[in-house]
């Protein structure tokens, strides 16, 4: 199918990809990434991450929580964000490819898409949850067109450069004894002092919040904490490297013919698991013990454990898909992936309702084991709801709004007749 067939041009411009023209494997990978992101984010929603060690140790599930925490660092931490970033890069490759074919108008559309995503991310960050990643994705994605004329080997070189850069930055900062995030930390605590947020009540503020106004007060300082996290974690370099790698994968259309690339995928899966799993155990030991070998060594451990495991997850899932492309499990996993934006922000809204004082107020009262069980339940519910929604609608609700803002026209939401969700 040609590009012109995929993106029908009419009097108002271009239309987005239609549901039947999507690659199910990409949606399934997005669904899988959403599961991992939910498991990674909910310990912060439940406020477990903010609890002092003495409080966590006194919880009834403390013994199991320690095991779950270690396994989270081994199997989850960073791995699904790696997968999600790769998928964004692959998506950008498709968008940029079509933008290049359309000329200047196509790139105006691309930058408008990114601008709208910045606004969505900003609203998510300031109104719902301080852990938003969409703003960073959109702002970083705006730089990807700069690489569209770089050759494939050059793309791999640039990806390696950006993924290695955090190790160099952390090593220099540790040797010099400086913290690049110090200004953000000072600004955060200055803001906290204005509203009475202290180290003592930090882990309970959202649970005790009796109004959305109090939640907003916490979210503003949380945005500054997010800046600190991005700076300390060199997140912008990591995202850029993964985007470029995803762009490389997308440009080569590796996902479009998995059968032809089985040998490569098998090598990546085996090597990624063989290297990433044992080093992830070392990385987890470092994380739960406060990085005893120093920030620079911990950064190296992240590099050699998280990325190989993330790549192994993606490759292994593609190989499983190639064995049984018609299995119902892929339709189930792809459904939330088709509504990734809606489900990502939906996880935050549900987390607010379950754990904050303006909702059920369960925060700071459940251990990590219960938190992850809740996260799993949320993802299962989202999967079912996504399947039902897509029986009647072409897009998720936020995807529908995003498309209309991107293209400047109204799209029909309902499908013409009932059909299976991903037929």
RAKAJO-V877027 format. One record per pair of residues at least 24 apart in sequence whose C-alpha atoms are under 8 Angstrom apart, sorted by the first residue. I is the first residue (numbers start at 0). J is the second residue. Records with the same first field share a line. If there is no record, write none. Layout:
# RAKAJO-V877027
I=J + J
This chain:
# RAKAJO-V877027
2=97
11=408
12=406
13=406
14=406
15=402
17=393
18=393 + 394 + 421
19=421 + 422
22=255
23=329 + 330 + 333 + 421
24=254 + 317 + 320 + 329 + 333
25=86 + 254 + 333 + 336
26=332 + 333 + 334 + 335 + 336 + 337
27=329 + 330 + 332 + 333 + 334 + 336
28=82 + 86 + 313 + 316 + 332 + 333 + 336
29=83 + 86 + 333 + 335 + 336 + 337 + 339
30=332 + 333 + 334 + 335 + 336 + 337 + 339
31=332 + 336
32=79 + 80 + 82 + 83
33=79 + 83 + 335 + 336 + 339 + 342 + 343 + 378
34=375 + 378
35=75 + 79
36=79 + 80
37=346 + 374 + 375 + 378
38=75 + 371 + 374 + 375
39=71 + 75 + 76
40=130
41=350 + 370 + 371 + 374
42=367 + 370 + 371
44=347 + 350 + 351 + 354 + 362
45=350 + 354 + 355 + 361 + 362 + 363 + 365 + 370
46=202 + 203 + 354 + 362 + 363
47=202 + 362 + 363 + 365 + 366 + 367
49=201 + 202
50=202 + 363
55=366
58=365 + 366
59=366
60=366 + 367 + 368
61=366
63=368
64=366 + 367 + 368
67=367 + 368
68=287 + 367
69=283 + 284 + 287
70=283
72=279 + 280 + 282 + 283 + 286
73=276 + 279 + 280 + 282 + 283
74=279 + 308
76=305
77=305 + 306 + 309
78=305 + 306 + 308 + 309
79=309
81=241 + 305 + 306 + 309 + 310
82=309 + 310 + 312 + 313
84=136 + 238 + 241 + 242 + 245
85=241 + 242 + 244 + 245 + 246
86=242 + 245
87=136 + 242 + 245
88=140 + 241 + 242 + 243 + 244 + 245 + 246 + 249
89=242 + 245 + 246 + 247 + 248 + 249 + 250
90=246 + 249
91=140 + 143 + 246
92=245 + 246 + 247 + 249 + 250
93=249 + 250
95=144 + 147
108=405 + 406
110=141
111=405
112=401 + 405
113=137 + 138 + 140 + 141
115=401 + 404 + 405
116=401
123=344
124=218 + 222
125=215 + 218 + 219 + 222
126=215 + 218
127=218 + 347 + 348 + 351
128=218 + 347
129=218 + 219 + 221 + 222 + 224 + 225
130=221 + 222 + 225
135=235
136=238
139=235 + 238 + 239
140=239 + 242
143=242 + 243
151=247
154=243 + 244 + 247
155=243 + 244 + 247
157=240 + 243
158=239 + 240 + 241 + 242 + 243 + 244
159=240
160=240
161=236 + 237 + 239 + 240
162=236 + 237 + 240 + 241 + 302
163=302
164=236
165=232 + 233 + 236 + 237 + 298
166=295 + 298 + 299 + 302
169=294 + 295 + 298
170=294 + 295
173=293 + 294 + 295
178=231
179=230 + 231
180=226 + 227 + 230 + 231
181=227
183=223 + 224 + 226 + 227
184=223 + 224 + 227
186=223
187=220 + 221 + 223 + 224
188=220
190=220
191=217 + 220
202=363
203=362 + 363
205=355 + 356 + 362
206=354 + 355 + 356 + 357 + 360 + 361 + 362 + 363
207=355 + 356 + 360
208=355 + 356 + 357
209=356 + 357
210=356 + 357
211=357
257=317 + 318 + 321
258=321
261=318
264=314 + 315 + 317 + 318
265=314 + 315 + 318
267=310 + 311 + 314
268=310 + 311 + 312 + 313 + 314 + 315
269=311
270=307 + 311
271=307 + 308 + 309 + 310 + 311
272=307 + 308 + 311
274=303 + 304 + 307 + 308
275=303 + 304 + 305 + 306 + 307 + 308
276=304 + 308
277=304
278=303 + 304
279=304 + 305
330=420 + 421
331=382 + 383 + 386
332=382
333=421
334=382 + 385 + 386 + 389 + 420 + 421
335=381 + 382 + 385 + 386
337=394 + 395
338=385 + 394 + 395 + 398
340=397 + 398
341=395 + 396 + 397 + 398
342=381
346=377
349=377
386=420
387=420
388=420
389=419 + 420 + 421
390=414 + 417 + 418 + 419 + 420
391=416 + 417 + 418
